[in-house]
């Protein structure tokens, strides 16, 4: 079965923050730090010019504690998620009652009930809607949500699945952390929500998923992980993380065999990730330009990043029938892929 993904909608948070502003805040706060120069050079190489935070920078850097950070992050994520979902429904001409299942991904604030249940009420979805709540997938969340939606539709032909991803990654910004990794994450991440409708019937032009693949890199728990303490949620990594995408790519290429895409939706986790994937797939920068643009303008949006890149692809779409690949990486270290084709709309049922 081929599964069609309608154009994703991305809602950015309300406060635009430049990399220069974040670097200036760090210079002002720790002017005598012995590694300040190294910090600033690393941050300048992030590939990000701007990102959007759900709160002003002064509030983001404040030491407000876990409880307040958690409440604020979820409230902001939920608000953006509702907005994105409503726009996605409107874009496809669907009503809330038309949705048979909802798949959500949200990692950055622990809450019960989770985002899926909040959206049922906020959007007016049917009480019997099926729900899959993905809660700790981080950057792989959007790709994983598309895979789970595909699985649902293969067992339930004719259905319509709403995919919603929301992350407030600014909640992991802690002013007191002063290592290279934390400095890079301060400028890398942005806050947003994204949503799209997935169906086995094309609702509009877009990406049609034909097969999916999931891969866990063996012995890779020490690449990326998250933890929580009294200050809030933290994103951690070691130097091994730099090589993790390259280590996972042989598994992806083994699945692809001799097949290669004509375009790719690459998770914009950083310039090196996009470049390594582009080269491994035998593509040029033009075929992955939307990933670089998303990174530069919005930063790494976590699970919503691939939805943002896929949405950008609609502005200058590939030709009808062009073969493509969606690929995202996540903590663990994991890779999630969807292989398919770009389809123009059809009048056939």
C-alpha positions in Angstrom: 0.0 0.0 0.0 1.1 3.5 -0.8 0.5 6.1 1.9 0.2 9.8 1.0 1.4 12.6 3.2 -0.3 16.0 2.7 1.7 19.1 2.9 3.0 19.6 6.5 2.3 22.8 8.3 4.9 24.3 10.6 4.1 26.8 13.3 7.1 28.6 14.7 7.4 30.0 18.2 6.8 33.7 18.8 10.3 35.1 19.6 12.9 35.3 16.9 16.5 35.0 18.4 19.6 35.4 16.3 22.8 33.4 16.9 24.6 36.8 17.4 22.2 37.6 20.3 22.9 34.3 22.0 26.6 34.7 21.6 26.4 38.3 23.0 24.6 37.0 26.1 27.3 34.4 26.7 30.1 37.0 26.3 28.4 39.3 28.8 27.8 36.5 31.3 31.2 34.8 31.2 33.7 37.4 29.7 36.7 35.8 31.5 35.9 32.1 30.8 39.1 30.5 29.5 37.3 28.7 26.7 35.1 31.6 25.6 36.8 31.9 22.2 36.4 28.1 21.5 32.7 28.4 22.5 32.0 31.2 20.2 33.8 29.6 17.2 31.8 26.3 17.7 28.6 28.2 17.9 29.4 30.1 14.8 29.8 26.8 12.9 26.3 25.5 13.9 24.8 26.5 10.5 22.0 28.4 12.3 21.5 32.1 11.8 18.1 32.4 13.6 15.7 30.3 15.6 12.4 30.9 17.4 11.9 30.5 21.1 8.5 30.3 22.8 9.7 32.8 25.4 12.0 35.8 25.2 15.7 35.1 25.5 15.9 36.7 29.0 13.3 34.2 30.3 14.9 31.2 28.5 18.2 31.8 30.2 16.7 32.4 33.7 17.2 29.7 36.3 13.5 29.1 37.0 13.7 25.4 38.0 12.3 22.2 36.7 8.6 22.6 37.7 8.1 26.0 36.1 10.2 25.1 33.0 8.2 21.9 32.5 4.8 23.6 32.8 5.8 26.4 30.5 7.3 24.2 27.9 4.3 21.9 27.7 1.8 24.8 27.6 3.7 26.4 24.7 4.1 23.2 22.9 0.4 22.4 23.2 -0.6 25.8 21.9 1.6 25.5 18.8 0.4 22.0 18.2 -3.2 23.0 18.2 -2.5 25.8 15.8 -0.5 23.5 13.4 -3.1 20.8 13.6 -6.0 23.1 12.8 -4.1 24.6 9.8 -3.3 21.1 8.5 -6.9 20.1 8.7 -8.0 23.3 7.0 -5.4 22.8 4.3 -6.8 19.4 3.3 -10.4 20.4 3.7 -11.0 17.9 6.5 -13.1 18.3 9.6 -12.0 16.9 13.0 -14.6 14.2 12.7 -12.8 12.9 9.5 -9.7 11.9 11.5 -9.6 8.2 12.5 -6.2 8.3 14.4 -3.7 10.7 15.7 0.0 10.1 16.2 1.9 12.7 18.3 5.5 13.1 19.2 6.6 15.3 22.1 9.7 14.9 24.2 10.6 18.2 25.9 8.2 18.3 28.8 6.9 15.4 30.9 3.1 15.6 31.2 0.2 13.3 31.9 -2.1 13.1 30.0 0.2 13.6 27.0 -0.1 15.8 23.9 -2.4 13.3 22.1 -5.1 13.5 24.7 -4.9 17.2 25.0 -5.4 17.5 21.2 -8.5 15.3 21.2 -10.2 17.8 23.3 -8.7 21.0 21.8 -9.4 19.9 18.2 -12.8 18.2 18.8 -11.6 14.9 17.5 -13.9 11.9 17.9 -13.8 10.3 21.3 -13.1 6.9 19.7 -10.1 8.2 17.7 -7.1 5.9 17.9 -4.0 7.4 19.5 -0.3 6.8 19.5 1.8 9.1 21.7 5.5 9.0 21.1 7.2 10.6 24.0 11.0 10.2 24.0 12.0 10.0 20.4 13.3 13.7 20.1 14.8 14.4 16.7 13.4 11.1 15.2 9.9 11.9 16.3 8.5 13.3 13.0 9.9 10.5 10.9 8.7 7.9 13.4 5.3 9.4 13.5 5.0 9.1 9.7 6.1 5.4 10.0 3.5 4.7 12.7 0.8 6.4 10.6 1.8 4.2 7.7 1.5 1.1 9.9 -2.0 2.2 11.0 -3.2 2.8 7.5 -1.9 -0.6 6.3 -4.1 -2.2 8.9 -7.0 0.1 8.4 -7.4 1.1 4.7 -9.4 4.2 4.0 -8.5 5.9 7.2 -7.1 9.4 7.8 -4.3 9.9 10.4 -3.3 13.2 11.8 0.4 13.5 12.7 1.4 16.3 15.1 4.9 17.0 16.5 5.7 19.8 19.0 8.9 20.5 20.8 10.0 23.4 23.0 13.8 22.7 22.8 14.6 26.0 24.4 13.7 24.4 27.7 17.1 22.6 27.5 18.9 25.9 27.4 20.7 26.3 30.8 22.8 29.4 31.2 25.1 27.8 33.9 26.3 24.9 31.6 29.7 25.8 30.1 31.0 22.9 28.0 31.3 22.8 24.2 28.3 20.5 23.8 25.9 22.7 25.8 27.1 25.8 23.9 26.4 24.2 20.6 22.9 23.2 21.7 22.2 26.7 22.9 22.4 28.0 19.3 21.3 24.8 17.5 17.7 24.3 18.7 14.5 26.1 18.0 10.8 25.7 19.1 8.0 24.8 16.8 5.1 22.4 16.0 4.2 20.7 12.8 1.2 18.7 11.6 0.1 16.9 8.5 -2.6 14.4 7.4 -1.6 11.0 6.2 -4.0 8.8 4.1 -4.0 6.0 1.6 -5.8 8.3 -0.8 -4.0 11.4 -2.1 -5.5 14.6 -0.7 -3.2 16.9 -2.5 0.3 16.8 -4.2 3.0 15.4 -2.0 5.2 12.6 -0.8 3.8 9.1 -1.1 5.4 6.5 1.2 6.1 3.1 -0.3 8.3 1.5 2.4 9.8 2.3 5.8 12.9 1.4 7.7 14.0 1.7 11.3 17.5 1.1 12.6 19.2 1.1 16.0 23.0 1.5 15.9 24.4 -1.3 18.1 26.1 -0.2 21.4 25.2 3.4 20.8 23.5 4.5 24.1 26.5 6.8 24.8 26.0 9.0 21.7 23.0 11.2 22.6 20.7 11.1 25.6 18.5 13.2 27.8 18.3 13.6 31.6 16.4 15.7 34.1 17.5 17.4 37.3 16.3 20.2 39.6 17.1 22.8 36.9 15.1 21.1 34.2 15.6 18.9 31.1 19.1 18.5 29.6 20.3 17.1 26.3 23.7 15.3 26.5 26.2 13.9 24.1 29.8 12.7 23.9 32.4 13.2 21.1 31.2 9.9 19.7 28.0 11.6 18.7 29.9 13.4 15.8 30.4 10.1 14.0 27.1 8.4 14.8 25.2 9.3 11.6 28.1 8.0 9.6 28.1 4.8 11.6 24.4 4.3 11.0 24.4 5.1 7.3 25.7 1.6 6.2 22.6 0.1 7.8 20.4 2.5 5.8 22.4 1.9 2.6 22.1 -1.9 3.1 18.3 -1.5 3.2 18.3 0.7 0.1 20.5 -1.7 -1.9 21.2 -0.3 -5.3 18.3 2.1 -5.2 19.2 5.8 -4.8 16.8 8.7 -4.4 16.5 11.7 -6.7 15.8 14.0 -3.7 16.0 13.6 0.0 14.3 15.1 3.1 17.2 15.0 5.5 16.8 15.8 9.2 18.7 19.1 9.7 20.5 18.1 12.9 23.6 20.1 11.8 25.6 20.9 8.7 27.7 17.8 9.0 24.7 15.5 9.2 23.1 16.9 6.1 26.4 16.8 4.2 27.2 13.2 5.2 23.8 11.9 4.2 23.8 13.9 0.9 27.2 12.4 0.0 26.2 8.9 1.0 23.1 9.0 -1.1 25.0 10.3 -4.1 23.1 13.6 -4.2 24.2 17.2 -4.7 23.5 20.1 -2.5 20.6 21.1 -4.7 18.7 18.0 -3.8 18.9 18.6 -0.1 18.8 22.4 -0.1 15.6 22.6 1.9 17.4 20.9 4.8 20.1 23.5 4.9 17.6 26.3 4.6 15.5 24.9 7.5 18.6 24.7 9.6 19.8 28.2 8.9 16.4 29.9 9.3 14.8 27.8 12.1 17.6 25.8 13.7 17.2 22.1 14.5 13.4 21.7 15.3 13.8 18.3 16.8 11.1 15.9 15.7 9.4 18.6 13.6 12.5 19.2 11.5 11.7 16.7 8.8 8.1 17.9 8.6 9.4 21.4 8.1 11.8 20.3 5.3 9.1 18.3 3.6 6.7 21.3 3.8 9.4 23.4 2.2 9.7 20.9 -0.7 6.2 21.9 -1.8 7.4 25.4 -2.8 9.6 24.0 -5.5 8.4 20.4 -5.8 10.2 17.5 -7.5 8.7 16.3 -10.7 5.8 13.9 -10.6 7.2 10.4 -10.0 10.5 11.5 -8.6 11.8 9.0 -6.1 12.7 10.4 -2.7 13.8 9.5 0.8 13.0 10.9 4.2 15.7 10.2 6.8 16.0 11.3 10.5 18.3 10.4 13.3 17.5 10.3 17.0 19.0 9.6 20.4 19.9 6.0 21.0 21.5 6.2 18.2 18.7 5.6 15.7 17.8 6.1 12.1 14.3 6.2 10.7 13.5 6.3 7.0 10.6 6.4 4.5 11.2 5.7 0.9 8.7 6.9 -1.7 7.8 9.1 -4.7 6.5 12.6 -5.3 2.9 12.4 -6.5 0.8 15.0 -8.3 -3.0 15.0 -7.4 -5.2 12.5 -9.2 -8.9 12.5 -9.8 -9.2 8.8 -9.4 -10.6 7.3 -6.2 
